C-alpha cells in the first residue's frame, strides 16, 4: 500500500482531529468530526455575538464566497450554480420545486432511497405529481438499462432522482449513464450527493447532473445545519426558484441602504439563500470545504480505497459476509458487513468497547473510513472483528 499523503501531511491532518488519539472513528457516513480550523471559526463568531463589539457582515460574506467556490470544486461545476442551504432535504425540496413537475407527471426513485429523498418526492402527491418507485437489489442500485426500460414504458416520468452513494450499502450509481438515459427521454436528473461529495471527484457538469444537493456534516466535516446545492448553468436561464427572500440579492455587506429600486435577484440555488444565514455554519463550512478541496477528492478516494482493500484482504470472509459492491464502477467509501454468526447491533457495541466507532444500517454493520483514517485503524478493526464471538 503506497501512502497517498506524505508523513508531513498525515501529521497535519491528524492534528486537526485530536480526539482520534486512541480511537478509531469509522463512522463518517453518519457525522464527520469538526477539524480544529472549523471549530476556531465557530468560537470566533460566538465570541463576537457574545460581545457585539465589531461588525461581522463583511467576514461572513467573504466566508460564504469561499464556501461556494470550494463547493463548486467538490461537485465539479461552475460556482454560479452553487447555493448554501440548511440541509439535504431543503435542497431536494427546492430542486423539485425548481424543476416543476406538473400534475399528471411522475418522479422516479428507487425503493432503497434514504427518507430525505423519498419523502420529498412522495410529498408531491399533494400537487398531483405521482411517484414511480423502482425496486432495486438491497445492496445494488438503479442502473441505466433498468432506467431505460422504465422511462420507455412511462413517458409521464419527467424527473429521475437518486442517491449518488446509497446510505445502507455504499453502492455508487453510474451518474453519467443515468443522466444520459434521463435526458434522452426528456426528463431532468436530480442527485442526492450527501454520501459521496468529499470522498471522490464528482463531475456534475460534464456528467449531466441537473441539480445536486447534499448536507456537509458527514464527509465534508462541517457543522450540522449546512448543505450545498448546485444546478446546471443552462437551467439558471430557463427555470425560476420556487421561492426567494431578501438575501437572494447581493448586498455586499452594506445594509445602510435597503430601500429604493429592487436589486437584481440571484437565480438557482443562490435565490434559495433567502434569509439571514447561519453565521457559524457558513464560516466553519468555508474552512472545511476549502481544506478538502485543497487536499483533493481524487487523493482522498485513493486513500480510502486503499483502506477498504486492506480490510477486504485481511478480513475472514468465512466469518463475515461482505455486502457492498466491489466493482470499481460502483464501490464507495462505505462498506457493509454482516456477521455470519451473531447480530450486527451486538457487534457494533463490541467494537465500541474497543474504541472503534461504526454504525448499523438495515441489519448490517456499516464501516466508513475517510482521509483522517490510518492503516492501523483498519488493522485494529480487523483484529477486533476476528475476536468477536
C-alpha positions in Angstrom: 0.0 0.0 0.0 1.6 3.2 -1.2 0.8 6.2 1.0 -1.3 8.8 -0.8 -0.5 11.5 1.8 3.1 12.2 2.9 4.1 11.8 6.6 4.0 15.6 7.0 0.5 15.7 5.5 -0.7 12.9 7.7 0.6 14.6 10.8 -1.1 17.8 9.8 -4.4 16.0 9.1 -4.3 14.1 12.4 -3.5 17.3 14.3 -6.9 18.7 13.2 -8.7 15.9 15.0 -7.1 15.4 18.4 -10.0 13.2 19.6 -8.8 10.5 17.3 -5.9 9.6 19.5 -6.7 6.2 21.0 -9.9 6.0 19.0 -10.7 4.7 15.5 -13.5 6.7 14.1 -15.1 4.8 11.2 -18.5 6.5 11.0 -18.1 9.4 8.6 -21.2 8.3 6.8 -23.2 9.3 9.9 -21.4 12.5 11.1 -17.9 13.8 10.4 -15.9 15.3 13.3 -15.1 19.0 13.1 -11.5 19.9 12.4 -9.9 22.4 14.6 -9.8 25.0 11.9 -13.6 24.9 11.6 -14.1 24.9 15.4 -11.9 28.1 15.6 -14.3 29.8 13.3 -17.3 28.8 15.4 -15.6 30.0 18.6 -14.7 33.3 16.9 -18.2 34.2 15.7 -19.8 33.1 19.0 -17.3 35.4 20.8 -18.4 38.2 18.5 -22.1 37.6 19.2 -21.4 37.5 22.9 -19.9 40.9 22.9 -21.2 42.5 19.7 -18.3 44.9 19.6 -17.4 44.5 15.9 -19.0 44.1 12.6 -19.3 40.6 11.3 -21.1 41.0 8.0 -18.1 41.5 5.7 -16.2 38.5 7.1 -19.3 36.3 6.8 -19.9 37.4 3.2 -16.3 36.5 2.4 -16.7 33.1 4.1 -19.8 32.4 2.1 -18.0 33.1 -1.2 -15.2 30.8 -0.1 -17.7 28.1 0.7 -19.4 28.4 -2.6 -16.1 28.3 -4.5 -14.9 25.2 -2.7 -18.4 23.6 -3.1 -18.1 24.2 -6.9 -14.8 22.4 -7.0 -16.1 19.5 -5.0 -19.2 19.0 -7.2 -17.4 19.7 -10.5 -19.4 22.7 -11.8 -19.3 26.5 -12.1 -19.6 28.5 -8.9 -22.6 30.4 -10.4 -24.8 27.4 -9.8 -24.0 26.9 -6.1 -26.1 27.9 -3.1 -25.6 27.4 0.6 -28.7 25.8 2.3 -29.6 24.3 5.7 -29.7 20.6 4.8 -30.2 18.0 2.1 -34.0 17.9 2.4 -34.2 21.6 1.9 -32.1 21.3 -1.2 -34.1 18.4 -2.6 -37.4 20.2 -2.0 -36.0 23.3 -3.6 -34.9 21.2 -6.6 -38.3 19.6 -7.0 -39.9 23.0 -7.0 -37.3 24.5 -9.3 -37.8 21.7 -12.0 -41.6 22.0 -11.6 -43.2 18.6 -12.4 -46.8 19.1 -13.4 -50.0 17.4 -12.2 -50.2 14.0 -14.0 -46.4 13.7 -14.4 -44.2 11.5 -12.2 -40.9 11.4 -10.4 -38.9 8.1 -10.5 -36.9 6.9 -7.5 -35.7 3.5 -6.3 -37.1 1.7 -3.3 -33.8 1.9 -1.5 -33.6 5.7 -1.1 -32.9 7.5 2.1 -36.0 9.1 3.6 -34.8 12.7 2.8 -35.3 12.0 -0.9 -38.2 9.5 -0.6 -40.5 11.8 1.4 -39.6 14.9 -0.6 -40.8 13.1 -3.7 -43.8 11.5 -2.0 -45.0 14.9 -0.8 -45.6 15.9 -4.5 -48.7 13.7 -4.5 -50.5 16.7 -2.9 -49.9 18.6 -6.1 -51.0 15.8 -8.4 -47.4 14.5 -9.1 -47.1 10.8 -8.8 -44.1 8.8 -7.5 -42.8 5.9 -9.7 -40.9 3.6 -7.3 -38.5 1.2 -8.9 -37.3 -2.0 -7.0 -33.6 -2.4 -6.9 -31.3 -5.1 -5.2 -30.8 -4.3 -1.5 -27.1 -3.8 -2.0 -27.3 -2.5 -5.5 -29.0 0.4 -7.1 -30.6 2.0 -10.2 -28.8 1.1 -13.4 -29.0 2.7 -16.9 -30.6 -0.3 -18.6 -33.3 -0.5 -15.9 -33.9 3.2 -16.1 -34.2 2.9 -19.9 -36.9 0.3 -19.5 -39.0 2.3 -17.1 -38.7 5.6 -19.0 -39.6 3.8 -22.2 -42.8 2.4 -20.6 -43.7 5.5 -18.6 -43.4 8.7 -20.6 -45.1 10.6 -17.8 -41.9 10.4 -15.8 -40.3 13.9 -16.1 -37.8 13.7 -13.1 -35.4 11.0 -12.1 -33.9 11.3 -8.6 -31.3 9.1 -7.0 -28.6 9.0 -4.4 -25.0 9.1 -5.7 -24.0 6.7 -3.0 -26.6 4.5 -1.2 -26.6 5.1 2.6 -27.3 1.5 3.5 -25.0 -0.3 1.1 -22.4 2.1 -0.3 -23.5 1.3 -3.8 -22.3 4.2 -6.1 -24.5 4.7 -9.1 -23.4 5.4 -12.7 -24.1 9.1 -12.7 -23.2 9.8 -16.3 -25.1 6.7 -17.6 -28.3 7.5 -15.7 -28.2 11.2 -16.7 -27.8 10.3 -20.4 -30.8 8.0 -20.3 -32.8 10.6 -18.4 -32.1 13.4 -20.8 -32.7 11.3 -23.9 -36.2 10.7 -22.6 -36.8 14.4 -22.0 -36.6 14.3 -18.2 -34.4 16.0 -15.6 -31.9 14.3 -13.3 -31.5 15.1 -9.6 -28.7 13.7 -7.5 -28.6 13.4 -3.7 -24.9 13.7 -3.1 -24.6 13.6 0.7 -22.8 10.2 0.9 -20.3 10.9 -1.9 -19.3 14.6 -2.0 -15.8 14.9 -0.5 -14.9 11.2 -0.8 -14.1 11.2 -4.5 -14.4 13.6 -7.5 -17.9 14.4 -8.8 -18.1 15.9 -12.3 -21.7 17.1 -12.1 -21.4 19.5 -15.1 -19.8 17.1 -17.5 -21.7 14.0 -16.3 -25.1 15.6 -17.0 -26.5 16.2 -13.5 -29.2 18.9 -13.5 -29.3 19.5 -9.7 -27.3 18.0 -6.9 -27.9 18.6 -3.2 -26.1 17.4 -0.1 -25.5 18.3 3.5 -21.9 18.8 4.6 -21.8 17.4 8.1 -20.7 14.0 7.1 -17.7 13.5 4.7 -17.0 17.3 4.5 -16.5 17.6 8.3 -18.7 20.7 8.7 -21.3 21.6 11.3 -24.8 20.2 11.1 -27.3 22.6 9.6 -25.4 23.4 6.4 -25.6 22.0 2.9 -24.8 22.8 -0.7 -26.9 22.7 -3.8 -25.8 23.1 -7.4 -27.6 23.3 -10.7 -26.6 23.4 -14.3 -25.9 26.9 -15.7 -28.4 26.4 -18.5 -31.2 26.0 -16.0 -30.5 29.3 -14.5 -31.9 30.9 -17.6 -34.9 28.7 -18.1 -36.1 28.0 -14.6 -37.1 30.1 -11.7 -36.6 29.4 -8.0 -39.8 28.4 -6.2 -39.0 30.9 -3.5 -36.7 33.7 -2.6 -36.1 36.3 0.1 -34.2 39.5 0.9 -30.8 37.7 1.0 -31.4 36.4 -2.6 -29.7 39.6 -3.8 -26.1 40.6 -3.3 -25.9 43.4 -0.7 -22.1 43.3 -0.4 -22.5 43.5 3.4 -23.8 47.1 3.0 -27.1 47.3 4.8 -27.3 51.1 5.2 -29.4 51.5 2.1 -32.1 48.8 2.0 -34.9 50.8 0.3 -35.1 52.1 -3.3 -35.4 50.2 -6.6 -35.2 46.4 -6.3 -31.8 44.9 -6.9 -31.3 42.1 -9.4 -32.0 38.8 -7.8 -29.8 35.7 -7.9 -31.0 32.7 -9.7 -30.9 29.0 -9.0 -29.9 27.8 -5.5 -28.5 31.3 -4.7 -32.0 32.5 -4.7 -32.9 29.9 -2.1 -30.4 31.6 0.3 -33.5 33.5 1.3 -32.8 34.9 4.8 -30.2 35.6 7.5 -27.6 32.9 7.3 -26.1 30.5 9.8 -23.1 32.7 10.6 -21.2 30.0 12.5 -22.1 27.3 10.0 -21.0 29.3 6.9 -17.7 30.2 8.4 -16.9 26.7 9.5 -18.1 25.3 6.2 -15.7 27.6 4.4 -12.8 26.3 6.3 -13.6 22.6 6.0 -14.7 22.6 2.4 -11.7 24.7 1.3 -9.4 22.3 3.1 -10.9 19.2 1.5 -10.9 20.8 -2.0 -7.2 21.6 -1.5 -6.4 18.0 -0.3 -8.2 16.8 -3.4 -11.1 14.4 -3.7 -9.1 12.2 -6.0 -6.4 11.7 -3.4 -9.0 11.1 -0.8 -10.6 8.5 -3.0 -7.3 6.7 -3.4 -6.6 6.7 0.3 -9.9 5.3 1.3 -10.0 2.7 -1.4 -6.6 1.5 -0.2 -8.0 1.2 3.3 -11.1 -0.7 2.1 -8.8 -3.0 0.0 -6.8 -3.7 3.2 -10.0 -4.5 5.1 -11.1 -6.9 2.4 -7.7 -8.6 2.2 -7.4 -9.2 5.9 -11.0 -10.0 6.8 -12.0 -13.6 7.4 -14.8 -13.9 4.8 -15.9 -17.2 6.3 -17.0 -15.3 9.4 -18.3 -12.1 7.7 -20.5 -11.6 4.6 -19.2 -8.6 2.5 -22.4 -7.0 1.3 -21.1 -3.9 -0.5 -20.3 -3.9 -4.3 -16.6 -4.5 -5.0 -16.9 -3.4 -8.7 -14.6 -0.4 -9.2 -17.5 1.3 -11.1 -19.8 1.1 -8.0 -17.7 0.9 -4.9 -17.5 3.8 -2.5 -16.1 4.7 0.9 -18.9 2.8 2.7 -18.6 -0.9 3.5 -21.3 -3.0 4.9 -20.7 -6.4 6.6 -22.9 -8.9 8.2 -21.5 -11.4 10.8 -22.4 -14.9 9.8 -22.9 -15.7 13.5 -24.3 -13.0 15.8 -26.2 -9.8 15.5 -24.8 -6.6 13.9 -26.0 -4.5 16.9 -24.1 -6.6 19.3 -21.1 -6.4 17.1 -21.3 -2.6 17.0 -21.3 -2.5 20.8 -18.4 -4.9 21.0 -16.4 -2.7 18.6 -17.3 0.4 20.5 -15.9 -1.1 23.7 -12.6 -1.3 21.8 -12.6 2.3 20.7 -13.9 1.5 17.2 -16.9 3.7 16.1 -19.1 2.2 13.5 -22.9 2.1 12.9 -25.7 -0.3 11.9 -28.0 0.2 9.0 -30.7 -2.2 7.9 -29.2 -5.0 9.9 -25.6 -4.7 8.7 -22.5 -3.2 10.2 -21.6 0.0 8.3 -17.9 1.0 8.2 -17.0 4.3 6.6 -13.3 5.4 6.7 -12.1 8.7 5.4 -9.0 10.8 4.9 -8.1 11.0 8.6 -8.3 7.2 9.0 -5.0 5.4 9.4 -3.9 1.9 8.2 -3.5 1.0 11.9 -7.2 1.8 12.5 -8.2 -0.8 9.9 -5.8 -3.4 11.3 -7.3 -2.8 14.8 -10.8 -3.2 13.3 -9.9 -6.5 11.6 -8.3 -7.9 14.8 -11.4 -6.9 16.8 -13.8 -8.4 14.2 -11.9 -11.7 14.4 -12.2 -11.6 18.2 -16.0 -11.2 18.1 -17.9 -14.3 19.1 
